[in-house]
């Protein structure tokens, strides 16, 4: 385990390879599962602020669900996640012309219409954040649908922590990320990673 400024990072994050392979998975992580994308409490008002600009990218069914159930739900443990269609597909997901699932928030962001890239849980996936008292733990979430991404990352020689540099810097900052790199390099030299 690595520790960088009160963040505990599983060795899996440093040891595994990963690069999304949309040609193979078609964005299945936006559909599979029983809940939508986990949300931070500070992201809730952002979703309300950007909704009108994101709405043109959403499906009519998603808009209907949002109007009925809202942009997010609170589960029995008090955690928030995006609303889903039929307990599966995230309401912000839509299929592009190639049949790939895309995120309406991310599309609006890429077009310069909103400043918010997408929920941090989506941006960091397959890393999941577990909140502790004052610390956080980063763990690699293994999922069968991401097997092509693991294979693709291994072929390209891209470790998970490098593939996710942008969201890691977004969450923790450039200095934090550089310290993570230093610790990983040191552990590799020592042969403990």
Secondary structure, DSSP 4 states (H G I P E B T S, - for coil): -EEETTEEE-HHHHH-B----HHHHTTGGGTSSSS--EE-HHHHHHHHHHHHHHGGGS-HHHHHHHHHH-SEEE-TTS-EEE-EETTTEETTEEE-TTS-EEEHHHHHHHTTS-S--S-HHHHHTTEEEEE-SS-EEEEE---GGGHHHHHHHHHHT-BHHHHTHHHHHHHH-HHHHHHHHHHHHHHHHHT--
